Amino acid sequence: MIDVDVLVVGGGPAGSSAATFLARAGVDVRVVDRAHFPRPKPCAEYLSPEASRLLDAMGALERVEQSGAAQLSGISVRAPSGAVIKGDFIASHGFRGFRDRGLSVRREVLDAILLDCARDAGAVVCEGARVTDVVRDPTQRVVGVRTLVSGTPGEIRARLVIAADGLRSVIAHRLGLANVLRWPRRIALVSHYSGVGEIGAHGEMHVERDGYVGIADVGHGITTVALVVPASRARAFSEDRAAFLDRWLLARPHLAPRFARAERVSPVVATGPFASHARRAWSPGAALVGDAADFFDPFTGEGIYAAMRGGEMLAESARESLAATSPRASDAPLAEYDAARRREFGGKWLVERVIGAVVGSAPLINRAARGLSARKDMADLLIGVTGDFVPPREVIRLGYVWRVFGI
Ligand SMILES: Cc1cc2nc3c(=O)[nH]c(=O)nc-3n(C[C@H](O)[C@H](O)[C@H](O)COP(=O)(O)OP(=O)(O)OC[C@H]3O[C@@H](n4cnc5c(N)ncnc54)[C@H](O)[C@@H]3O)c2cc1C
């Protein structure tokens, strides 16, 4: 009755990573995705310096670099007061990433390369296949999924189902694991422009009282623009997202001249709210990875790293689970994967949540910007944490917080 050992639902960074590492280890893997690749994905499209380690391990780094991805030397954050925090990846704190630069690349390009890595490793990829539900046995163990391909319903049976189906994971919802957080409720409008002025080698975040916008070069003269606003603003752009985005940018005196001659080159896509955190990242016969398991807020821009790293960790546990001699024994490695995720990402989750709260409050971000713009060493440290190569404990210290906020 088993069609495949591991069925991965979703061929984004999380699913491609899990599938690549599993297929490379000789596991029989199938990936299904409702989309046909290359497909767009609303994202600010920045990859941390440490994400390159995973790209390299998957065999994608050279292809991504050769695709014309932009190289970023750091991140700058402008507070509503106009104070700018500028952090560089190469700094005097003594920590180094896998690469000294971050990458910035369109998701159409990146995700297609990553899915090709899974194919090259031996995974079978089925595009245009939407998963609608899980199939369970009488003990409630997940034993497969129901699919819809060109309107035709079907079923795929697997020994393990990996839910890498993103923020609104059907599988996490069907298993009762999804946990949409009440705060922060933010939504994003994302698009690409050509001809934006003064684009440098730093990814930019501009925080305003009514939201924030991420701006970065993604190569080939294209700039990605991701505007994040409170979900309560959704009605304001329900009729014309493009006009709302243009108005928002042109209403900022420091951004308007840079966008005066810019031309939008992709549709404006809306997404959100984002904040969700699964109760558990596993259930008997299934495991969650990437946004399906956890995503908070795009400000710190590391969902892609977490998705690929999660895929790498899950591949290890999935192999142990498949090698177990009883269904019960096969659950233990999945529970351990969940615990390992908390150990790996716990510090980062805390930093993300604190940053998420600070950017939602003009007085707090203004105060932090005042502190960090005067202390380049501390700004570098924070940008290194968000770049995934400085341990979060370096900023989760009373002394650090004290100096940032001057309390
Ligand atoms: C506005 C915004 C900006 C962001 N900016 C950044 C950034 O700059 N850097 C960064 O690292 N991260 C960023 N992120 C986060 C990042 O986009 C995600 O964390 C990352 O895409 C997670 O990868 P994933 O593989 O888990 O999910 P996804 O990339 O969403 O992939 C999920 C896949 O599952 C497929 N799928 C979904 N449902 C089904 C179904 N029912 N059946 C079959 N297939 C299905 C989808 O087609 C998709 O291909 C941003 C997010 C947002 C919203």
The ligand as a MOL file (V3000), in Angstrom:
LIG
                    3D

  0  0  0     0  0            999 V3000
M  V30 BEGIN CTAB
M  V30 COUNTS 53 58 0 0 0
M  V30 BEGIN ATOM
M  V30 1 C 6.8700 39.7860 3.0360 0
M  V30 2 C 7.8640 38.7220 3.3370 0
M  V30 3 C 9.2080 38.9720 3.1950 0
M  V30 4 C 10.1460 37.9810 3.4930 0
M  V30 5 N 11.4580 38.2540 3.3280 0
M  V30 6 C 12.3740 37.3070 3.5940 0
M  V30 7 C 13.7690 37.5450 3.3530 0
M  V30 8 O 14.1660 38.6080 2.8890 0
M  V30 9 N 14.6330 36.5500 3.6550 0
M  V30 10 C 14.2200 35.3620 4.1620 0
M  V30 11 O 15.0720 34.4960 4.4220 0
M  V30 12 N 12.9260 35.0900 4.3690 0
M  V30 13 C 11.9920 36.0330 4.0790 0
M  V30 14 N 10.6760 35.7490 4.2580 0
M  V30 15 C 10.2860 34.4230 4.7420 0
M  V30 16 C 10.4380 33.3710 3.6470 0
M  V30 17 O 9.7470 33.7680 2.4840 0
M  V30 18 C 9.8800 32.0320 4.1380 0
M  V30 19 O 10.3190 31.8070 5.4640 0
M  V30 20 C 10.3250 30.8700 3.2530 0
M  V30 21 O 9.7890 31.0010 1.9670 0
M  V30 22 C 9.8670 29.5490 3.8800 0
M  V30 23 O 10.0950 28.4920 2.9850 0
M  V30 24 P 9.1250 27.2280 2.9720 0
M  V30 25 O 9.7360 26.2560 2.0430 0
M  V30 26 O 8.8050 26.8280 4.3500 0
M  V30 27 O 7.7360 27.7840 2.3910 0
M  V30 28 P 7.4080 28.3740 0.9420 0
M  V30 29 O 8.5700 29.0170 0.3660 0
M  V30 30 O 6.1590 29.1650 1.1320 0
M  V30 31 O 7.0810 27.0800 0.0730 0
M  V30 32 C 5.9100 26.3300 0.3060 0
M  V30 33 C 5.5670 25.5690 -0.9680 0
M  V30 34 O 4.4520 24.7290 -0.6840 0
M  V30 35 C 3.5760 24.7620 -1.7790 0
M  V30 36 N 2.2340 24.4500 -1.2450 0
M  V30 37 C 1.5190 25.1740 -0.3830 0
M  V30 38 N 0.3640 24.5710 -0.1170 0
M  V30 39 C 0.3490 23.4240 -0.8250 0
M  V30 40 C -0.5890 22.3710 -0.9720 0
M  V30 41 N -1.7580 22.3710 -0.3230 0
M  V30 42 N -0.2880 21.3530 -1.7970 0
M  V30 43 C 0.8930 21.3350 -2.4820 0
M  V30 44 N 1.8190 22.3180 -2.3870 0
M  V30 45 C 1.5460 23.3360 -1.5530 0
M  V30 46 C 3.6790 26.1660 -2.3240 0
M  V30 47 O 3.3060 26.2190 -3.7030 0
M  V30 48 C 5.1640 26.4710 -2.1250 0
M  V30 49 O 5.9340 26.1770 -3.2660 0
M  V30 50 C 9.7220 36.7100 3.9510 0
M  V30 51 C 8.3580 36.4460 4.0920 0
M  V30 52 C 7.4310 37.4340 3.7910 0
M  V30 53 C 5.9830 37.1230 3.9310 0
M  V30 END ATOM
M  V30 BEGIN BOND
M  V30 1 1 1 2
M  V30 2 1 2 3
M  V30 3 2 2 52
M  V30 4 2 3 4
M  V30 5 1 4 5
M  V30 6 1 4 50
M  V30 7 2 5 6
M  V30 8 1 6 7
M  V30 9 1 6 13
M  V30 10 2 7 8
M  V30 11 1 7 9
M  V30 12 1 9 10
M  V30 13 2 10 11
M  V30 14 1 10 12
M  V30 15 2 12 13
M  V30 16 1 13 14
M  V30 17 1 14 15
M  V30 18 1 14 50
M  V30 19 1 15 16
M  V30 20 1 16 17
M  V30 21 1 16 18
M  V30 22 1 18 19
M  V30 23 1 18 20
M  V30 24 1 20 21
M  V30 25 1 20 22
M  V30 26 1 22 23
M  V30 27 1 23 24
M  V30 28 2 24 25
M  V30 29 1 24 26
M  V30 30 1 24 27
M  V30 31 1 27 28
M  V30 32 2 28 29
M  V30 33 1 28 30
M  V30 34 1 28 31
M  V30 35 1 31 32
M  V30 36 1 32 33
M  V30 37 1 33 34
M  V30 38 1 33 48
M  V30 39 1 34 35
M  V30 40 1 35 36
M  V30 41 1 35 46
M  V30 42 1 36 37
M  V30 43 1 36 45
M  V30 44 2 37 38
M  V30 45 1 38 39
M  V30 46 1 39 40
M  V30 47 2 39 45
M  V30 48 1 40 41
M  V30 49 2 40 42
M  V30 50 1 42 43
M  V30 51 2 43 44
M  V30 52 1 44 45
M  V30 53 1 46 47
M  V30 54 1 46 48
M  V30 55 1 48 49
M  V30 56 2 50 51
M  V30 57 1 51 52
M  V30 58 1 52 53
M  V30 END BOND
M  V30 END CTAB
M  END
